C-alpha cells in the first residue's frame, strides 16, 4: 500500500514537472514574440505609407502587444502555480529509484532486506546474552591460576628447576630410605643437573635426569644392563636391548609427564618413584584385567597411575 | 642371558623323533616366533685314571659348550660344581690327559633350530649320543629376567602353549636354585642333567635287551 501511494505521488510530481516545462516553453515563445514585435516597430512603415494606414497599423500593433503581454502575464501566473506544487527531490534519491523499478514486484530485495535486518537484530540480542553468561562463568584452566597470578606462576616454575644441589641430594637420600627395595644414588656428570640411578630389587634399573627438581628424562633398562659407555661415562641415551624395558621406558616417560607438578616439585619426584616401585612385581604379577601373564610375548608392562595395578599395554583403559 | 628352562620332550610311540620336532617347530612358528639360526650344546666326558684305592669310583668331569655363550667352556664335576672358563680350558684338559682321559663314544650333542619371540628365545632340537638319536630337547629362555622364581608364571604360560603338561613344574635343577641370580652355568647344568638321564635310559635299554 505504501509503495503504491508513493508511486502515485511520484507520478503526480512528474506530471507537474512536465507541466512546468511546457509553461516555461510557452512563456519563452510569447516573450520572444513581444520582443520581435517591438523590434520590428513602426519606423519604416511610417515613412512610406499614408498617415491613416500608419495609425491603423499602430493600433493593430499595440493591440497584439497588449494581448501578448496579457498571455505572458497569464503564463507567469500558471508557472507560479505549478512551481508551488513542485517539491524538492529528497536526498534518498536512490531508494526512490528502486521503488520506481518497473519490475519491482518480481525483485525479492525488500523481503531479503527485511529478513537480514531481523537476523542482525537477533544476532545482536544473542551476542549480548552470551556475553552476559560468559562473564558470569569465567573459564579457569587450573585451580591455581587467577587473574593476578600470572607473574607468580612464572616465578614458581623457575624455582622448581633452580634448586640448590643440597636440597636435591637430601630428597634423594630420603627417597632411598623410604623405599626398602630400591637403591637410589645420585651423580652429576652433566654439571649441576643430577642424574638419579635407581635399582629396583632384581628387576630393573632406571636412570632419571633431573633439572632442579623437575624430571627431564627417564630410561629403564634390565638389571643386567649398564648405564655407562665403554669408557665409563654416564650414558643417558641408549635404550635397553629388551623389548620389555623399551616399553617401560615409554610408559615411564608418560608417567613423568603425568606426575609433573611445577608447584610442588618434590611431590612429582616422590610420586614418580612410588609409581616406578610398582614394577617390582613386573615378571611375577598377572594382568589385572585379563588375568594372564603374557600378551604378545610381553608381561603386563603398564602400571596404573593411581593404584599401580599391573595391566598389559593392550588391556589398560 | 636370562632365566632358561630346558625340558626333554617325550617321543610318543609310533612316531619318529624328526616328526615330533617338526610338529613342535610348527607350533612355535604359529606363536609368531621368528627363526634366528641354529643352536648346539655339546658335552664331553672325562674320567680320572689315577685311582688311590680300588673301591673309589673314578671321578668324572663333564666339559660342555653352549652356542649361546660361544667364548665360554663349562666344566662340571660329579658333585655338580661348575667352573665357567674360556674355551682355552679345552686345551688345558688335553694337557691333563695323564690324569683325566676322554671317554670314547660318550659325546652328547643337542642341535636344532633357534627362534626369537619378543624377549623370549626358544630352541627345539634333538639330542644324540655319539651320533644316535636319544630324545627331543625344548629350551625356553626369557632374557630380561634374572630371577627364576619371579618369572616362572610367565615362563609356564609360554611353555605350556608349546609343550603342554611337560612344563608343569620347573626343571629340577632350576627348582633348587630358583631364588638366586640366574647364570648360564645353570642352563648348562640343566642340559647335563638331561644328557645324563638319556645316558641312563640307553644303558638300561641295553641291559634290558
Interface residues (C-beta under 8 A of the other chain):
Chain A: X202 X203 X222 X223 X224 X242 X243 X244 X245 X281 X282 X283 X284 X286 X292 X293 X294 X296 X297 X298 X299
Chain B: X1 X2 X31 X32 X117 X118 X119 X120 X142 X143 X144 X145 X146 X147 X149 X150 X151 X153 X154 X157 X158 X181
